[in-house]
């Protein structure tokens, strides 16, 4: 299914970048270093078929401790909190626990350059940072096509990029997206000022390379950024999908894009089941056979807990049947409490008790009882 490139899960561009919700910022420094002037640094990191600029902002909090955040201008994402800012002599470590990334570098050239490495669970890339000397408008940053794909088709709300051999599927992909566009954007009350770019890759290998996950399983067929969708061609869907299932998978990815724009700070801190479950729910991917399996798991007491779903990485989540299972959670919350409360939960998942007047554990018990009755 899909994952926001999460720099959806994009800075974790497994989403990085995907992501973001308000969470505590924990920053510290080992030694004040004059090399930290100026406080903002920029550089290009290699991510699959893209080389986006990333910006680190470093500053002192109200207690005088170093802290900071991270942004990706080309994705319109900013404010991803840094959980660690460590500086000692000529070395620096910047970490974002929410995005699951670490940057380690060494100051060079009188503190006007940092030579280091960007490290994620499935990606390590050289990254040189230099002082930021320009003003960045994250909301209106000019997007660039950094892929090898060409613009082949346009619809009312989308631009489609592909190889010539895949142009025959673009109209079908467009129909699938356009027929769901109004419903999903209205549900999340989200407007897009420009068209969303859709990149269709010719096969599983090229798609996995594009999302810097060459060893991903075949069921990983889509990814989403703030104004960008990526998917393998329905003509060569791999072993886990079909032409028809990919028509729903692209809608699933579109939901992630809507959520990234709706929450403004992305998807950081959003539980896997809430993020992926809502996308699966809105894309109408939940089938009768999946419902039967989930109900059987409930009755046999073999169903994963919400906590287990939250702790699982993207691949574990898929392997434990997390997508359809999470969709039943979303279905329960919407049917029982309404879509408006779900939207509030997506924006501030830490406020679950205030939103539902119940703890997350209480909601989980009610969900299980609901499944037993179906």
C-alpha positions as CSV (number, residue, x, y, z in Angstrom):
1,X,0.0,0.0,0.0
2,X,1.4,3.4,0.6
3,X,3.4,5.3,3.0
4,X,4.0,9.0,3.0
5,X,7.4,9.6,2.2
6,X,6.4,9.8,5.4
7,X,11.4,12.6,4.5
8,X,3.7,9.7,4.4
9,X,6.7,7.2,6.8
10,X,9.1,11.5,3.8
11,X,11.4,12.8,6.2
12,X,10.8,9.9,6.9
13,X,10.0,10.4,3.3
14,X,8.5,7.4,4.6
15,X,7.1,10.1,4.9
16,X,10.2,12.9,6.6
17,X,8.3,14.2,5.3
18,X,5.7,13.1,5.5
19,X,4.6,13.9,8.9
20,X,4.4,16.2,11.8
21,X,2.1,16.9,14.7
22,X,2.9,18.9,17.8
23,X,5.2,17.0,20.1
24,X,7.6,18.0,22.8
25,X,11.0,19.3,21.7
26,X,14.0,18.1,23.7
27,X,17.2,19.9,22.8
28,X,20.6,20.2,24.4
29,X,24.1,21.2,23.7
30,X,27.4,20.0,25.1
31,X,29.3,23.1,24.2
32,X,28.4,26.5,22.7
33,X,30.2,26.8,19.4
34,X,30.7,30.0,17.4
35,X,30.3,27.9,14.3
36,X,26.6,27.9,15.0
37,X,26.3,31.4,13.6
38,X,24.2,31.7,11.5
39,X,21.5,29.4,12.9
40,X,20.0,28.1,9.7
41,X,21.7,25.6,7.3
42,X,20.7,24.2,3.9
43,X,21.9,21.3,1.7
44,X,20.7,18.8,-0.8
45,X,20.1,15.2,0.2
46,X,19.7,12.3,-2.3
47,X,16.4,10.5,-1.9
48,X,15.7,7.9,-4.6
49,X,15.2,9.9,-7.8
50,X,15.0,13.2,-6.0
51,X,17.5,15.6,-4.5
52,X,15.5,17.9,-2.3
53,X,16.9,20.8,-0.3
54,X,16.6,20.4,3.5
55,X,16.9,23.2,6.0
56,X,18.0,22.9,9.6
57,X,17.1,25.8,11.9
58,X,19.0,25.8,15.2
59,X,18.2,28.2,18.0
60,X,18.0,28.4,21.8
61,X,14.8,27.7,23.8
62,X,13.5,29.7,26.8
63,X,15.9,27.8,29.0
64,X,18.9,28.7,26.9
65,X,19.3,25.2,25.5
66,X,20.0,24.5,21.8
67,X,17.0,23.1,20.0
68,X,15.7,23.3,16.4
69,X,13.6,22.1,13.6
70,X,13.8,20.8,10.0
71,X,12.1,21.8,6.8
72,X,11.8,20.5,3.2
73,X,11.0,23.6,1.1
74,X,10.1,21.7,-2.1
75,X,7.5,19.7,-0.2
76,X,6.1,22.7,1.7
77,X,7.0,21.0,4.9
78,X,8.5,22.9,7.9
79,X,8.8,22.7,11.6
80,X,9.7,19.1,12.1
81,X,11.2,19.2,15.6
82,X,14.7,18.1,16.4
83,X,14.9,15.9,19.5
84,X,18.6,16.3,19.9
85,X,21.0,19.1,19.0
86,X,24.5,18.1,20.1
87,X,27.6,20.2,19.5
88,X,31.1,19.5,20.8
89,X,34.2,21.2,19.4
90,X,33.9,20.8,15.6
91,X,31.3,18.0,15.5
92,X,27.5,18.2,15.4
93,X,24.7,15.7,15.7
94,X,21.1,16.7,14.8
95,X,18.4,14.1,15.5
96,X,14.6,14.0,14.9
97,X,13.0,11.1,16.8
98,X,9.7,11.8,15.2
99,X,11.1,11.5,11.6
100,X,13.6,8.7,12.6
101,X,16.6,10.4,11.2
102,X,20.0,11.6,12.3
103,X,22.5,14.0,10.8
104,X,26.1,13.8,11.9
105,X,28.7,16.3,10.6
106,X,32.0,18.0,11.1
107,X,32.4,21.8,10.8
108,X,34.8,22.9,8.1
109,X,36.0,26.2,6.6
110,X,35.9,28.4,9.7
111,X,32.4,27.0,10.6
112,X,30.9,28.0,7.3
113,X,30.3,24.4,6.1
114,X,29.3,21.2,7.7
115,X,30.4,17.9,6.0
116,X,28.2,15.1,7.2
117,X,25.8,12.2,6.6
118,X,22.0,12.0,6.6
119,X,21.0,8.7,8.2
120,X,17.6,7.0,8.2
121,X,16.6,3.4,8.8
122,X,16.8,2.6,5.1
123,X,18.9,5.4,3.8
124,X,22.4,6.9,4.4
125,X,23.4,9.8,2.2
126,X,26.2,12.4,2.2
127,X,24.9,15.8,3.1
128,X,26.9,19.0,3.0
129,X,25.3,22.0,4.8
130,X,26.1,25.6,4.2
131,X,24.6,28.8,5.9
132,X,21.2,29.7,4.6
133,X,21.3,33.1,3.0
134,X,17.9,33.2,1.3
135,X,14.4,33.6,2.4
136,X,12.2,30.6,1.8
137,X,8.5,30.7,1.3
138,X,7.4,27.2,2.2
139,X,3.8,27.7,1.0
140,X,4.7,28.9,-2.5
141,X,8.1,27.2,-3.1
142,X,8.5,26.4,-6.8
143,X,8.2,22.6,-7.3
144,X,10.6,21.0,-9.7
145,X,10.4,17.7,-11.5
146,X,13.5,15.8,-10.3
147,X,12.5,12.5,-11.8
148,X,13.3,11.0,-15.2
149,X,9.6,10.9,-16.2
150,X,8.0,13.4,-18.6
151,X,4.6,15.1,-18.3
152,X,2.3,13.0,-20.5
153,X,-1.2,13.8,-19.4
154,X,-3.2,16.4,-17.5
155,X,-6.6,16.4,-15.8
156,X,-8.5,19.0,-13.8
157,X,-6.6,18.5,-10.6
158,X,-3.6,16.4,-11.5
159,X,-0.5,16.3,-13.8
160,X,0.7,12.8,-14.8
161,X,4.3,11.9,-15.5
162,X,5.4,8.6,-16.9
163,X,7.4,6.8,-19.6
164,X,5.8,6.5,-23.1
165,X,5.0,2.9,-22.5
166,X,2.6,3.7,-19.6
167,X,0.6,6.6,-21.2
168,X,-2.3,4.2,-21.9
169,X,-3.1,3.8,-18.2
170,X,-3.0,7.5,-17.3
171,X,-6.6,8.2,-18.3
172,X,-7.8,5.3,-16.0
173,X,-5.6,6.6,-13.1
174,X,-7.0,10.1,-13.7
175,X,-10.6,8.8,-13.6
176,X,-9.9,7.0,-10.3
177,X,-8.4,10.1,-8.7
178,X,-10.9,12.7,-10.1
179,X,-13.9,10.6,-9.2
180,X,-12.8,10.7,-5.5
181,X,-11.2,14.2,-5.4
182,X,-14.2,16.2,-4.3
183,X,-15.4,13.7,-1.7
184,X,-12.1,13.3,0.0
185,X,-11.1,17.0,0.0
186,X,-14.5,18.0,1.3
187,X,-14.3,15.4,4.1
188,X,-11.0,16.9,5.2
189,X,-11.9,20.5,4.2
190,X,-8.7,20.8,2.2
191,X,-8.1,22.9,-1.0
192,X,-5.2,22.7,-3.4
193,X,-4.1,25.8,-5.1
194,X,-2.2,24.0,-7.8
195,X,-2.4,20.6,-9.5
196,X,-0.9,17.6,-7.8
197,X,1.9,15.8,-9.6
198,X,1.4,12.0,-10.2
199,X,4.5,9.9,-11.1
200,X,3.9,6.5,-12.6
201,X,7.0,4.3,-12.7
202,X,7.3,1.5,-15.2
203,X,7.9,-1.4,-12.8
204,X,8.4,-2.4,-9.2
205,X,12.2,-2.1,-9.3
206,X,12.1,1.5,-10.7
207,X,9.4,2.5,-8.2
208,X,11.3,1.1,-5.2
209,X,14.4,2.8,-6.4
210,X,12.5,6.1,-6.7
211,X,11.4,5.9,-3.1
212,X,14.9,4.8,-1.9
213,X,13.6,1.4,-0.8
214,X,15.2,-1.1,-3.2
215,X,14.5,-4.1,-0.9
216,X,10.8,-3.2,-0.2
217,X,8.3,-6.1,-0.6
218,X,6.1,-6.1,-3.7
219,X,3.0,-4.9,-1.8
220,X,4.7,-1.5,-1.4
221,X,3.3,0.1,-4.6
222,X,2.6,3.7,-3.8
223,X,4.0,6.7,-1.8
224,X,2.8,10.3,-1.2
225,X,4.4,13.7,-0.4
226,X,2.6,16.9,0.3
227,X,1.7,17.7,-3.4
228,X,3.0,14.6,-5.1
229,X,1.9,11.0,-5.6
230,X,4.1,8.1,-6.8
231,X,3.0,4.6,-7.9
232,X,4.1,1.6,-9.9
233,X,2.5,1.3,-13.3
234,X,-0.8,-0.8,-13.3
235,X,0.6,-2.5,-16.4
236,X,3.4,-4.1,-14.2
237,X,2.0,-4.2,-10.7
238,X,4.2,-6.9,-9.3
239,X,3.2,-10.1,-7.5
240,X,1.0,-8.5,-4.8
241,X,-1.3,-6.3,-6.8
242,X,-3.5,-6.2,-9.9
243,X,-4.5,-3.4,-12.3
244,X,-7.7,-3.0,-10.5
245,X,-6.2,-2.9,-7.0
246,X,-3.8,-0.2,-8.1
247,X,-6.7,2.0,-9.1
248,X,-7.6,2.1,-5.4
249,X,-4.1,2.3,-4.2
250,X,-3.5,5.6,-6.0
251,X,-6.6,7.0,-4.2
252,X,-5.1,5.7,-0.9
253,X,-2.0,7.7,-1.7
254,X,-4.1,10.8,-2.5
255,X,-5.6,10.6,0.9
256,X,-2.2,10.8,2.4
257,X,-1.5,13.9,0.4
258,X,-4.7,15.5,1.6
259,X,-3.8,14.6,5.2
260,X,-0.3,16.2,4.7
261,X,-2.0,19.4,3.6
262,X,-4.8,19.2,6.1
263,X,-2.5,18.9,9.1
264,X,0.0,21.5,7.9
265,X,2.7,20.0,10.0
266,X,2.5,16.6,8.1
267,X,2.1,13.2,9.7
268,X,4.9,13.1,12.3
269,X,3.5,11.6,15.5
270,X,0.5,10.2,13.9
271,X,0.0,6.5,14.8
272,X,0.3,4.1,11.8
273,X,-3.2,2.8,12.2
274,X,-4.7,6.3,12.2
275,X,-2.7,7.4,9.2
276,X,-2.9,4.3,7.0
277,X,-6.3,3.3,8.3
278,X,-8.0,6.5,7.2
279,X,-6.4,6.2,3.8
280,X,-7.5,2.6,3.4
281,X,-11.0,3.6,4.6
282,X,-11.4,6.5,2.2
283,X,-10.0,4.5,-0.7
284,X,-12.7,1.9,0.0
285,X,-10.1,-0.9,0.0
286,X,-11.6,-2.9,2.8
287,X,-13.2,-6.2,1.5
288,X,-15.6,-8.7,2.9
289,X,-13.0,-11.4,3.0
290,X,-10.7,-9.1,5.0
291,X,-13.5,-8.4,7.4
292,X,-14.1,-12.1,8.0
293,X,-10.4,-12.7,8.7
294,X,-10.3,-9.8,11.2
295,X,-13.4,-10.9,13.0
296,X,-11.9,-14.4,13.2
297,X,-8.7,-13.0,14.7
298,X,-10.8,-11.1,17.3
299,X,-12.7,-14.2,18.3
300,X,-9.5,-16.2,18.5
301,X,-7.8,-13.4,20.5
302,X,-5.0,-13.2,17.9
303,X,-5.5,-9.7,16.7
304,X,-2.7,-7.1,17.3
305,X,-3.2,-4.4,19.8
306,X,-3.3,-0.7,18.9
307,X,0.1,-0.4,20.6
308,X,1.6,-3.2,18.5
309,X,0.3,-1.5,15.4
310,X,1.8,1.8,16.5
311,X,5.2,0.3,17.2
312,X,5.4,-1.7,13.9
313,X,7.6,-0.3,11.1
314,X,6.0,0.1,7.7
315,X,6.9,-3.5,6.5
316,X,5.8,-5.1,9.8
317,X,2.6,-3.1,9.7
318,X,1.7,-4.6,6.3
319,X,2.7,-8.1,7.2
320,X,0.5,-8.1,10.3
321,X,-2.6,-7.2,8.2
322,X,-2.4,-3.6,9.6
323,X,-4.0,-1.8,6.7
324,X,-7.5,-3.5,6.7
325,X,-7.4,-3.8,10.4
326,X,-6.8,-0.1,10.8
327,X,-9.6,0.7,8.4
328,X,-12.0,-1.1,10.8
329,X,-10.8,1.2,13.6
330,X,-11.5,4.3,11.5
331,X,-14.9,2.9,10.4
332,X,-15.8,2.3,14.1
333,X,-14.7,5.8,15.1
334,X,-16.6,7.5,12.2
335,X,-19.8,5.4,12.7
336,X,-19.7,5.9,16.5
337,X,-18.6,9.4,16.9
338,X,-18.6,11.1,13.5
339,X,-16.1,12.4,11.0
340,X,-15.5,15.8,12.7
341,X,-14.0,14.1,15.8
342,X,-11.8,12.0,13.6
343,X,-10.5,15.1,11.9
344,X,-9.6,16.6,15.3
345,X,-7.9,13.3,16.3
346,X,-5.8,13.4,13.1
347,X,-4.7,17.0,13.9
348,X,-3.9,16.4,17.5
349,X,-3.6,12.7,18.2
350,X,-2.2,13.4,21.7
351,X,-5.6,14.9,22.7
352,X,-7.6,11.7,22.3
353,X,-9.2,11.9,25.8
354,X,-10.3,15.5,25.3
355,X,-11.8,14.7,21.8
356,X,-13.6,11.5,22.7
357,X,-14.0,11.8,26.5
358,X,-12.4,8.3,26.6
359,X,-8.8,7.0,26.8
360,X,-7.3,5.3,23.8
361,X,-7.4,2.1,25.8
362,X,-11.2,2.5,26.3
363,X,-11.7,3.1,22.6
364,X,-9.8,0.0,21.8
365,X,-12.0,-2.1,24.0
366,X,-15.2,-0.6,22.4
367,X,-13.7,-1.3,18.9
368,X,-13.1,-5.0,19.8
369,X,-16.7,-5.3,21.1
370,X,-17.9,-3.7,17.9
371,X,-16.0,-6.2,15.7
372,X,-17.5,-9.1,17.7
373,X,-21.0,-7.9,17.0
374,X,-20.5,-7.7,13.2
